[in-house]
Amino acid sequence: MNTKLTLTIEKGVIEQAKEYAAKQGQSLSSLVENYFKLLLLEKKGDPKKNENKSLPESFLKLEGCLKHEGEFDYKAEITKALEEKYGL
């Protein structure tokens, strides 16, 4: 269940955050929500999070930004994207 939250943040920070979220292909709300989830996982000392310590920080920041249902065939998606790009 989603609930509305009102935050007071500097206008310039909000503008930059909106631009960043748009570049990431997500809303500012989902960006903030995912950040809170990340903070809570780190606070709990989530064992799953500790397994990822060997991964680069930039990669860890991507957690939760992609959503899909069921199996995902990345090879098929890459092939499809290349066919669309190059008109094959």
BALUMTOR-628983 format. One record per atom (N, C-alpha, C, O, CB): atom name; residue in one letter; z, x, y negated. Coordinates in steps of 0.1 Angstrom, whole numbers, plus 5000, padded with zeros to 4 digits. Glycine has a CB too. Layout:
% BALUMTOR-628983
name=CA; resn=A; pz=Z; px=X; py=Y $
...
//
This chain:
% BALUMTOR-628983
name=N; resn=M; pz=5000; px=5008; py=5012 $
name=CA; resn=M; pz=5000; px=5000; py=5000 $
name=C; resn=M; pz=5000; px=5009; py=4988 $
name=O; resn=M; pz=5008; px=5018; py=4986 $
name=CB; resn=M; pz=5012; px=4990; py=5000 $
name=N; resn=N; pz=4991; px=5007; py=4979 $
name=CA; resn=N; pz=4990; px=5014; py=4966 $
name=C; resn=N; pz=4998; px=5007; py=4955 $
name=O; resn=N; pz=4999; px=4995; py=4955 $
name=CB; resn=N; pz=4975; px=5016; py=4962 $
name=N; resn=T; pz=5005; px=5015; py=4947 $
name=CA; resn=T; pz=5013; px=5011; py=4936 $
name=C; resn=T; pz=5009; px=5018; py=4924 $
name=O; resn=T; pz=5006; px=5030; py=4924 $
name=CB; resn=T; pz=5028; px=5012; py=4939 $
name=N; resn=K; pz=5009; px=5011; py=4912 $
name=CA; resn=K; pz=5005; px=5018; py=4900 $
name=C; resn=K; pz=5016; px=5027; py=4895 $
name=O; resn=K; pz=5028; px=5023; py=4896 $
name=CB; resn=K; pz=5002; px=5007; py=4889 $
name=N; resn=L; pz=5012; px=5038; py=4890 $
name=CA; resn=L; pz=5022; px=5048; py=4884 $
name=C; resn=L; pz=5017; px=5052; py=4870 $
name=O; resn=L; pz=5005; px=5055; py=4868 $
name=CB; resn=L; pz=5023; px=5061; py=4893 $
name=N; resn=T; pz=5026; px=5052; py=4861 $
name=CA; resn=T; pz=5022; px=5056; py=4847 $
name=C; resn=T; pz=5028; px=5070; py=4845 $
name=O; resn=T; pz=5040; px=5072; py=4846 $
name=CB; resn=T; pz=5028; px=5046; py=4836 $
name=N; resn=L; pz=5020; px=5079; py=4840 $
name=CA; resn=L; pz=5024; px=5093; py=4838 $
name=C; resn=L; pz=5021; px=5096; py=4823 $
name=O; resn=L; pz=5012; px=5091; py=4817 $
name=CB; resn=L; pz=5017; px=5103; py=4847 $
name=N; resn=T; pz=5030; px=5105; py=4817 $
name=CA; resn=T; pz=5027; px=5109; py=4803 $
name=C; resn=T; pz=5024; px=5124; py=4804 $
name=O; resn=T; pz=5032; px=5132; py=4808 $
name=CB; resn=T; pz=5040; px=5107; py=4794 $
name=N; resn=I; pz=5011; px=5127; py=4801 $
name=CA; resn=I; pz=5005; px=5140; py=4802 $
name=C; resn=I; pz=4997; px=5143; py=4789 $
name=O; resn=I; pz=4991; px=5134; py=4784 $
name=CB; resn=I; pz=4997; px=5142; py=4815 $
name=N; resn=E; pz=4997; px=5156; py=4785 $
name=CA; resn=E; pz=4989; px=5160; py=4774 $
name=C; resn=E; pz=4975; px=5155; py=4775 $
name=O; resn=E; pz=4969; px=5156; py=4786 $
name=CB; resn=E; pz=4990; px=5175; py=4771 $
name=N; resn=K; pz=4969; px=5150; py=4764 $
name=CA; resn=K; pz=4955; px=5145; py=4764 $
name=C; resn=K; pz=4945; px=5155; py=4769 $
name=O; resn=K; pz=4937; px=5152; py=4777 $
name=CB; resn=K; pz=4951; px=5140; py=4750 $
name=N; resn=G; pz=4946; px=5168; py=4765 $
name=CA; resn=G; pz=4937; px=5178; py=4769 $
name=C; resn=G; pz=4938; px=5181; py=4784 $
name=O; resn=G; pz=4928; px=5183; py=4790 $
name=CB; resn=G; pz=4940; px=5191; py=4761 $
name=N; resn=V; pz=4950; px=5180; py=4789 $
name=CA; resn=V; pz=4952; px=5183; py=4804 $
name=C; resn=V; pz=4945; px=5171; py=4811 $
name=O; resn=V; pz=4938; px=5174; py=4822 $
name=CB; resn=V; pz=4967; px=5184; py=4807 $
name=N; resn=I; pz=4947; px=5159; py=4807 $
name=CA; resn=I; pz=4941; px=5148; py=4813 $
name=C; resn=I; pz=4925; px=5149; py=4813 $
name=O; resn=I; pz=4919; px=5146; py=4824 $
name=CB; resn=I; pz=4945; px=5134; py=4807 $
name=N; resn=E; pz=4920; px=5152; py=4802 $
name=CA; resn=E; pz=4905; px=5154; py=4801 $
name=C; resn=E; pz=4900; px=5164; py=4811 $
name=O; resn=E; pz=4890; px=5162; py=4818 $
name=CB; resn=E; pz=4901; px=5157; py=4787 $
name=N; resn=Q; pz=4907; px=5176; py=4811 $
name=CA; resn=Q; pz=4903; px=5187; py=4820 $
name=C; resn=Q; pz=4904; px=5182; py=4835 $
name=O; resn=Q; pz=4896; px=5186; py=4843 $
name=CB; resn=Q; pz=4911; px=5199; py=4817 $
name=N; resn=A; pz=4915; px=5175; py=4838 $
name=CA; resn=A; pz=4918; px=5171; py=4851 $
name=C; resn=A; pz=4907; px=5161; py=4856 $
name=O; resn=A; pz=4903; px=5161; py=4867 $
name=CB; resn=A; pz=4932; px=5164; py=4852 $
name=N; resn=K; pz=4903; px=5152; py=4847 $
name=CA; resn=K; pz=4892; px=5142; py=4850 $
name=C; resn=K; pz=4879; px=5149; py=4853 $
name=O; resn=K; pz=4872; px=5146; py=4862 $
name=CB; resn=K; pz=4890; px=5132; py=4838 $
name=N; resn=E; pz=4876; px=5159; py=4845 $
name=CA; resn=E; pz=4864; px=5167; py=4847 $
name=C; resn=E; pz=4864; px=5174; py=4861 $
name=O; resn=E; pz=4855; px=5174; py=4868 $
name=CB; resn=E; pz=4862; px=5177; py=4836 $
name=N; resn=Y; pz=4876; px=5180; py=4864 $
name=CA; resn=Y; pz=4878; px=5187; py=4876 $
name=C; resn=Y; pz=4876; px=5177; py=4888 $
name=O; resn=Y; pz=4869; px=5180; py=4898 $
name=CB; resn=Y; pz=4891; px=5194; py=4877 $
name=N; resn=A; pz=4883; px=5166; py=4887 $
name=CA; resn=A; pz=4882; px=5156; py=4898 $
name=C; resn=A; pz=4868; px=5151; py=4900 $
name=O; resn=A; pz=4863; px=5150; py=4911 $
name=CB; resn=A; pz=4891; px=5144; py=4894 $
name=N; resn=A; pz=4860; px=5149; py=4889 $
name=CA; resn=A; pz=4847; px=5145; py=4890 $
name=C; resn=A; pz=4838; px=5155; py=4897 $
name=O; resn=A; pz=4830; px=5152; py=4906 $
name=CB; resn=A; pz=4841; px=5142; py=4876 $
name=N; resn=K; pz=4840; px=5168; py=4894 $
name=CA; resn=K; pz=4833; px=5179; py=4900 $
name=C; resn=K; pz=4836; px=5179; py=4915 $
name=O; resn=K; pz=4828; px=5184; py=4923 $
name=CB; resn=K; pz=4836; px=5192; py=4894 $
name=N; resn=Q; pz=4848; px=5175; py=4919 $
name=CA; resn=Q; pz=4853; px=5175; py=4933 $
name=C; resn=Q; pz=4848; px=5163; py=4940 $
name=O; resn=Q; pz=4850; px=5161; py=4952 $
name=CB; resn=Q; pz=4868; px=5177; py=4934 $
name=N; resn=G; pz=4842; px=5153; py=4933 $
name=CA; resn=G; pz=4838; px=5141; py=4939 $
name=C; resn=G; pz=4849; px=5131; py=4942 $
name=O; resn=G; pz=4848; px=5124; py=4952 $
name=CB; resn=G; pz=4830; px=5144; py=4951 $
name=N; resn=Q; pz=4860; px=5132; py=4935 $
name=CA; resn=Q; pz=4871; px=5122; py=4937 $
name=C; resn=Q; pz=4877; px=5117; py=4924 $
name=O; resn=Q; pz=4874; px=5123; py=4913 $
name=CB; resn=Q; pz=4882; px=5129; py=4946 $
name=N; resn=S; pz=4885; px=5107; py=4925 $
name=CA; resn=S; pz=4891; px=5101; py=4913 $
name=C; resn=S; pz=4903; px=5110; py=4909 $
name=O; resn=S; pz=4908; px=5117; py=4918 $
name=CB; resn=S; pz=4895; px=5087; py=4915 $
name=N; resn=L; pz=4907; px=5108; py=4897 $
name=CA; resn=L; pz=4919; px=5115; py=4892 $
name=C; resn=L; pz=4931; px=5110; py=4900 $
name=O; resn=L; pz=4940; px=5118; py=4904 $
name=CB; resn=L; pz=4921; px=5113; py=4877 $
name=N; resn=S; pz=4932; px=5097; py=4903 $
name=CA; resn=S; pz=4943; px=5092; py=4911 $
name=C; resn=S; pz=4944; px=5098; py=4925 $
name=O; resn=S; pz=4954; px=5102; py=4929 $
name=CB; resn=S; pz=4941; px=5077; py=4913 $
name=N; resn=S; pz=4932; px=5100; py=4932 $
name=CA; resn=S; pz=4932; px=5106; py=4945 $
name=C; resn=S; pz=4936; px=5121; py=4944 $
name=O; resn=S; pz=4943; px=5126; py=4953 $
name=CB; resn=S; pz=4919; px=5104; py=4952 $
name=N; resn=L; pz=4932; px=5127; py=4934 $
name=CA; resn=L; pz=4935; px=5141; py=4932 $
name=C; resn=L; pz=4950; px=5143; py=4930 $
name=O; resn=L; pz=4956; px=5152; py=4937 $
name=CB; resn=L; pz=4928; px=5147; py=4919 $
name=N; resn=V; pz=4957; px=5134; py=4922 $
name=CA; resn=V; pz=4971; px=5135; py=4920 $
name=C; resn=V; pz=4978; px=5131; py=4933 $
name=O; resn=V; pz=4988; px=5138; py=4937 $
name=CB; resn=V; pz=4975; px=5125; py=4909 $
name=N; resn=E; pz=4974; px=5121; py=4940 $
name=CA; resn=E; pz=4980; px=5117; py=4952 $
name=C; resn=E; pz=4979; px=5128; py=4963 $
name=O; resn=E; pz=4990; px=5131; py=4969 $
name=CB; resn=E; pz=4973; px=5104; py=4958 $
name=N; resn=N; pz=4968; px=5134; py=4964 $
name=CA; resn=N; pz=4967; px=5145; py=4974 $
name=C; resn=N; pz=4975; px=5157; py=4970 $
name=O; resn=N; pz=4981; px=5164; py=4979 $
name=CB; resn=N; pz=4952; px=5149; py=4975 $
name=N; resn=Y; pz=4977; px=5159; py=4957 $
name=CA; resn=Y; pz=4986; px=5170; py=4953 $
name=C; resn=Y; pz=5000; px=5167; py=4956 $
name=O; resn=Y; pz=5008; px=5176; py=4961 $
name=CB; resn=Y; pz=4984; px=5172; py=4938 $
name=N; resn=F; pz=5004; px=5155; py=4954 $
name=CA; resn=F; pz=5018; px=5151; py=4958 $
name=C; resn=F; pz=5020; px=5152; py=4973 $
name=O; resn=F; pz=5031; px=5157; py=4977 $
name=CB; resn=F; pz=5021; px=5136; py=4953 $
name=N; resn=K; pz=5010; px=5148; py=4981 $
name=CA; resn=K; pz=5012; px=5149; py=4995 $
name=C; resn=K; pz=5013; px=5163; py=4999 $
name=O; resn=K; pz=5021; px=5167; py=5008 $
name=CB; resn=K; pz=4999; px=5143; py=5002 $
name=N; resn=L; pz=5005; px=5172; py=4993 $
name=CA; resn=L; pz=5006; px=5186; py=4996 $
name=C; resn=L; pz=5020; px=5192; py=4993 $
name=O; resn=L; pz=5026; px=5199; py=5000 $
name=CB; resn=L; pz=4995; px=5194; py=4988 $
name=N; resn=L; pz=5025; px=5188; py=4981 $
name=CA; resn=L; pz=5039; px=5193; py=4977 $
name=C; resn=L; pz=5049; px=5188; py=4987 $
name=O; resn=L; pz=5058; px=5195; py=4991 $
name=CB; resn=L; pz=5042; px=5187; py=4963 $
name=N; resn=L; pz=5048; px=5175; py=4991 $
name=CA; resn=L; pz=5058; px=5170; py=5001 $
name=C; resn=L; pz=5057; px=5177; py=5014 $
name=O; resn=L; pz=5067; px=5179; py=5021 $
name=CB; resn=L; pz=5056; px=5155; py=5002 $
name=N; resn=L; pz=5045; px=5180; py=5019 $
name=CA; resn=L; pz=5043; px=5187; py=5032 $
name=C; resn=L; pz=5050; px=5201; py=5031 $
name=O; resn=L; pz=5056; px=5205; py=5040 $
name=CB; resn=L; pz=5029; px=5188; py=5035 $
name=N; resn=E; pz=5048; px=5208; py=5020 $
name=CA; resn=E; pz=5053; px=5221; py=5018 $
name=C; resn=E; pz=5069; px=5220; py=5017 $
name=O; resn=E; pz=5075; px=5229; py=5023 $
name=CB; resn=E; pz=5048; px=5228; py=5005 $
name=N; resn=K; pz=5074; px=5210; py=5011 $
name=CA; resn=K; pz=5088; px=5209; py=5010 $
name=C; resn=K; pz=5095; px=5206; py=5023 $
name=O; resn=K; pz=5105; px=5211; py=5027 $
name=CB; resn=K; pz=5092; px=5197; py=5000 $
name=N; resn=K; pz=5088; px=5198; py=5032 $
name=CA; resn=K; pz=5093; px=5195; py=5045 $
name=C; resn=K; pz=5092; px=5207; py=5055 $
name=O; resn=K; pz=5099; px=5207; py=5065 $
name=CB; resn=K; pz=5086; px=5183; py=5051 $
name=N; resn=G; pz=5084; px=5216; py=5051 $
name=CA; resn=G; pz=5082; px=5228; py=5060 $
name=C; resn=G; pz=5074; px=5223; py=5072 $
name=O; resn=G; pz=5077; px=5227; py=5083 $
name=CB; resn=G; pz=5095; px=5234; py=5064 $
name=N; resn=D; pz=5064; px=5215; py=5069 $
name=CA; resn=D; pz=5055; px=5209; py=5080 $
name=C; resn=D; pz=5050; px=5220; py=5089 $
name=O; resn=D; pz=5043; px=5229; py=5084 $
name=CB; resn=D; pz=5044; px=5201; py=5074 $
name=N; resn=P; pz=5052; px=5220; py=5102 $
name=CA; resn=P; pz=5047; px=5230; py=5111 $
name=C; resn=P; pz=5032; px=5231; py=5111 $
name=O; resn=P; pz=5026; px=5242; py=5112 $
name=CB; resn=P; pz=5052; px=5228; py=5125 $
name=N; resn=K; pz=5025; px=5220; py=5109 $
name=CA; resn=K; pz=5011; px=5220; py=5108 $
name=C; resn=K; pz=5006; px=5228; py=5096 $
name=O; resn=K; pz=4996; px=5235; py=5097 $
name=CB; resn=K; pz=5005; px=5205; py=5107 $
name=N; resn=K; pz=5013; px=5227; py=5085 $
name=CA; resn=K; pz=5010; px=5235; py=5073 $
name=C; resn=K; pz=5012; px=5250; py=5075 $
name=O; resn=K; pz=5004; px=5258; py=5071 $
name=CB; resn=K; pz=5019; px=5230; py=5061 $
name=N; resn=N; pz=5022; px=5253; py=5083 $
name=CA; resn=N; pz=5025; px=5267; py=5086 $
name=C; resn=N; pz=5014; px=5273; py=5094 $
name=O; resn=N; pz=5012; px=5286; py=5093 $
name=CB; resn=N; pz=5038; px=5269; py=5092 $
name=N; resn=E; pz=5008; px=5266; py=5103 $
name=CA; resn=E; pz=4997; px=5271; py=5111 $
name=C; resn=E; pz=4985; px=5275; py=5102 $
name=O; resn=E; pz=4977; px=5284; py=5106 $
name=CB; resn=E; pz=4992; px=5260; py=5121 $
name=N; resn=N; pz=4984; px=5269; py=5091 $
name=CA; resn=N; pz=4972; px=5272; py=5082 $
name=C; resn=N; pz=4975; px=5284; py=5073 $
name=O; resn=N; pz=4966; px=5286; py=5064 $
name=CB; resn=N; pz=4969; px=5260; py=5074 $
name=N; resn=K; pz=4986; px=5291; py=5074 $
name=CA; resn=K; pz=4989; px=5302; py=5064 $
name=C; resn=K; pz=4979; px=5313; py=5064 $
name=O; resn=K; pz=4977; px=5320; py=5054 $
name=CB; resn=K; pz=5003; px=5307; py=5068 $
name=N; resn=S; pz=4971; px=5314; py=5075 $
name=CA; resn=S; pz=4961; px=5325; py=5076 $
name=C; resn=S; pz=4949; px=5321; py=5069 $
name=O; resn=S; pz=4940; px=5329; py=5066 $
name=CB; resn=S; pz=4958; px=5328; py=5090 $
name=N; resn=L; pz=4947; px=5308; py=5065 $
name=CA; resn=L; pz=4935; px=5304; py=5058 $
name=C; resn=L; pz=4936; px=5307; py=5043 $
name=O; resn=L; pz=4947; px=5307; py=5038 $
name=CB; resn=L; pz=4933; px=5288; py=5060 $
name=N; resn=P; pz=4925; px=5309; py=5037 $
name=CA; resn=P; pz=4925; px=5312; py=5022 $
name=C; resn=P; pz=4931; px=5300; py=5014 $
name=O; resn=P; pz=4929; px=5288; py=5018 $
name=CB; resn=P; pz=4911; px=5315; py=5017 $
name=N; resn=E; pz=4938; px=5303; py=5004 $
name=CA; resn=E; pz=4944; px=5292; py=4995 $
name=C; resn=E; pz=4933; px=5283; py=4990 $
name=O; resn=E; pz=4936; px=5270; py=4990 $
name=CB; resn=E; pz=4951; px=5299; py=4983 $
name=N; resn=S; pz=4922; px=5288; py=4986 $
name=CA; resn=S; pz=4911; px=5279; py=4981 $
name=C; resn=S; pz=4907; px=5269; py=4992 $
name=O; resn=S; pz=4903; px=5258; py=4989 $
name=CB; resn=S; pz=4899; px=5287; py=4977 $
name=N; resn=F; pz=4907; px=5273; py=5005 $
name=CA; resn=F; pz=4903; px=5264; py=5016 $
name=C; resn=F; pz=4914; px=5253; py=5018 $
name=O; resn=F; pz=4911; px=5242; py=5020 $
name=CB; resn=F; pz=4901; px=5272; py=5028 $
name=N; resn=L; pz=4927; px=5258; py=5017 $
name=CA; resn=L; pz=4938; px=5248; py=5019 $
name=C; resn=L; pz=4938; px=5237; py=5008 $
name=O; resn=L; pz=4943; px=5226; py=5011 $
name=CB; resn=L; pz=4951; px=5256; py=5019 $
name=N; resn=K; pz=4933; px=5241; py=4996 $
name=CA; resn=K; pz=4933; px=5231; py=4985 $
name=C; resn=K; pz=4923; px=5219; py=4988 $
name=O; resn=K; pz=4924; px=5209; py=4982 $
name=CB; resn=K; pz=4929; px=5238; py=4972 $
name=N; resn=L; pz=4914; px=5221; py=4997 $
name=CA; resn=L; pz=4904; px=5211; py=5000 $
name=C; resn=L; pz=4910; px=5200; py=5010 $
name=O; resn=L; pz=4903; px=5190; py=5012 $
name=CB; resn=L; pz=4892; px=5217; py=5007 $
name=N; resn=E; pz=4921; px=5202; py=5015 $
name=CA; resn=E; pz=4927; px=5193; py=5024 $
name=C; resn=E; pz=4928; px=5179; py=5018 $
name=O; resn=E; pz=4933; px=5177; py=5007 $
name=CB; resn=E; pz=4941; px=5197; py=5029 $
name=N; resn=G; pz=4923; px=5169; py=5026 $
name=CA; resn=G; pz=4923; px=5155; py=5021 $
name=C; resn=G; pz=4912; px=5151; py=5012 $
name=O; resn=G; pz=4912; px=5139; py=5009 $
name=CB; resn=G; pz=4936; px=5153; py=5015 $
name=N; resn=C; pz=4903; px=5159; py=5008 $
name=CA; resn=C; pz=4893; px=5155; py=4999 $
name=C; resn=C; pz=4881; px=5149; py=5006 $
name=O; resn=C; pz=4873; px=5142; py=4999 $
name=CB; resn=C; pz=4888; px=5167; py=4990 $
name=N; resn=L; pz=4879; px=5151; py=5019 $
name=CA; resn=L; pz=4868; px=5144; py=5026 $
name=C; resn=L; pz=4874; px=5134; py=5035 $
name=O; resn=L; pz=4884; px=5135; py=5041 $
name=CB; resn=L; pz=4860; px=5155; py=5034 $
name=N; resn=K; pz=4866; px=5122; py=5035 $
name=CA; resn=K; pz=4871; px=5111; py=5044 $
name=C; resn=K; pz=4859; px=5107; py=5052 $
name=O; resn=K; pz=4848; px=5106; py=5048 $
name=CB; resn=K; pz=4876; px=5100; py=5035 $
name=N; resn=H; pz=4861; px=5106; py=5065 $
name=CA; resn=H; pz=4851; px=5100; py=5074 $
name=C; resn=H; pz=4858; px=5094; py=5086 $
name=O; resn=H; pz=4870; px=5096; py=5089 $
name=CB; resn=H; pz=4842; px=5112; py=5079 $
name=N; resn=E; pz=4851; px=5085; py=5093 $
name=CA; resn=E; pz=4856; px=5078; py=5104 $
name=C; resn=E; pz=4849; px=5083; py=5117 $
name=O; resn=E; pz=4837; px=5085; py=5117 $
name=CB; resn=E; pz=4855; px=5063; py=5102 $
name=N; resn=G; pz=4856; px=5084; py=5127 $
name=CA; resn=G; pz=4851; px=5088; py=5140 $
name=C; resn=G; pz=4845; px=5102; py=5141 $
name=O; resn=G; pz=4850; px=5111; py=5133 $
name=CB; resn=G; pz=4839; px=5079; py=5144 $
name=N; resn=E; pz=4837; px=5104; py=5150 $
name=CA; resn=E; pz=4831; px=5118; py=5152 $
name=C; resn=E; pz=4822; px=5121; py=5141 $
name=O; resn=E; pz=4815; px=5113; py=5135 $
name=CB; resn=E; pz=4824; px=5119; py=5166 $
name=N; resn=F; pz=4821; px=5134; py=5138 $
name=CA; resn=F; pz=4812; px=5139; py=5127 $
name=C; resn=F; pz=4804; px=5150; py=5132 $
name=O; resn=F; pz=4810; px=5161; py=5136 $
name=CB; resn=F; pz=4821; px=5143; py=5114 $
name=N; resn=D; pz=4791; px=5149; py=5133 $
name=CA; resn=D; pz=4782; px=5159; py=5138 $
name=C; resn=D; pz=4777; px=5167; py=5126 $
name=O; resn=D; pz=4767; px=5163; py=5120 $
name=CB; resn=D; pz=4770; px=5153; py=5146 $
name=N; resn=Y; pz=4783; px=5178; py=5123 $
name=CA; resn=Y; pz=4779; px=5185; py=5111 $
name=C; resn=Y; pz=4765; px=5191; py=5112 $
name=O; resn=Y; pz=4758; px=5192; py=5102 $
name=CB; resn=Y; pz=4789; px=5196; py=5108 $
name=N; resn=K; pz=4761; px=5195; py=5124 $
name=CA; resn=K; pz=4748; px=5201; py=5126 $
name=C; resn=K; pz=4737; px=5190; py=5122 $
name=O; resn=K; pz=4727; px=5193; py=5116 $
name=CB; resn=K; pz=4746; px=5206; py=5140 $
name=N; resn=A; pz=4739; px=5178; py=5127 $
name=CA; resn=A; pz=4730; px=5167; py=5124 $
name=C; resn=A; pz=4730; px=5164; py=5109 $
name=O; resn=A; pz=4719; px=5162; py=5103 $
name=CB; resn=A; pz=4734; px=5154; py=5132 $
name=N; resn=E; pz=4741; px=5165; py=5102 $
name=CA; resn=E; pz=4742; px=5162; py=5088 $
name=C; resn=E; pz=4735; px=5174; py=5080 $
name=O; resn=E; pz=4728; px=5171; py=5070 $
name=CB; resn=E; pz=4756; px=5161; py=5083 $
name=N; resn=I; pz=4736; px=5186; py=5085 $
name=CA; resn=I; pz=4729; px=5197; py=5078 $
name=C; resn=I; pz=4714; px=5196; py=5080 $
name=O; resn=I; pz=4707; px=5197; py=5070 $
name=CB; resn=I; pz=4734; px=5211; py=5084 $
name=N; resn=T; pz=4710; px=5192; py=5092 $
name=CA; resn=T; pz=4696; px=5191; py=5094 $
name=C; resn=T; pz=4690; px=5179; py=5086 $
name=O; resn=T; pz=4680; px=5181; py=5080 $
name=CB; resn=T; pz=4693; px=5187; py=5109 $
name=N; resn=K; pz=4697; px=5168; py=5085 $
name=CA; resn=K; pz=4693; px=5157; py=5077 $
name=C; resn=K; pz=4692; px=5161; py=5062 $
name=O; resn=K; pz=4682; px=5158; py=5055 $
name=CB; resn=K; pz=4703; px=5145; py=5078 $
name=N; resn=A; pz=4702; px=5168; py=5057 $
name=CA; resn=A; pz=4702; px=5172; py=5043 $
name=C; resn=A; pz=4690; px=5182; py=5040 $
name=O; resn=A; pz=4684; px=5181; py=5030 $
name=CB; resn=A; pz=4715; px=5179; py=5039 $
name=N; resn=L; pz=4688; px=5191; py=5049 $
name=CA; resn=L; pz=4676; px=5200; py=5047 $
name=C; resn=L; pz=4663; px=5193; py=5048 $
name=O; resn=L; pz=4654; px=5197; py=5040 $
name=CB; resn=L; pz=4677; px=5212; py=5058 $
name=N; resn=E; pz=4662; px=5183; py=5057 $
name=CA; resn=E; pz=4649; px=5176; py=5058 $
name=C; resn=E; pz=4647; px=5168; py=5045 $
name=O; resn=E; pz=4636; px=5167; py=5040 $
name=CB; resn=E; pz=4650; px=5166; py=5069 $
name=N; resn=E; pz=4658; px=5162; py=5039 $
name=CA; resn=E; pz=4656; px=5155; py=5027 $
name=C; resn=E; pz=4653; px=5164; py=5015 $
name=O; resn=E; pz=4644; px=5161; py=5007 $
name=CB; resn=E; pz=4669; px=5147; py=5023 $
name=N; resn=K; pz=4659; px=5176; py=5015 $
name=CA; resn=K; pz=4657; px=5185; py=5004 $
name=C; resn=K; pz=4643; px=5191; py=5004 $
name=O; resn=K; pz=4636; px=5192; py=4994 $
name=CB; resn=K; pz=4667; px=5197; py=5005 $
name=N; resn=Y; pz=4638; px=5194; py=5016 $
name=CA; resn=Y; pz=4625; px=5201; py=5017 $
name=C; resn=Y; pz=4614; px=5191; py=5021 $
name=O; resn=Y; pz=4602; px=5196; py=5024 $
name=CB; resn=Y; pz=4626; px=5213; py=5027 $
name=N; resn=G; pz=4617; px=5178; py=5023 $
name=CA; resn=G; pz=4607; px=5169; py=5026 $
name=C; resn=G; pz=4601; px=5171; py=5040 $
name=O; resn=G; pz=4589; px=5168; py=5041 $
name=CB; resn=G; pz=4596; px=5169; py=5016 $
name=N; resn=L; pz=4608; px=5174; py=5049 $
name=CA; resn=L; pz=4603; px=5176; py=5063 $
name=C; resn=L; pz=4603; px=5163; py=5070 $
name=O; resn=L; pz=4599; px=5163; py=5082 $
name=CB; resn=L; pz=4612; px=5186; py=5070 $
//
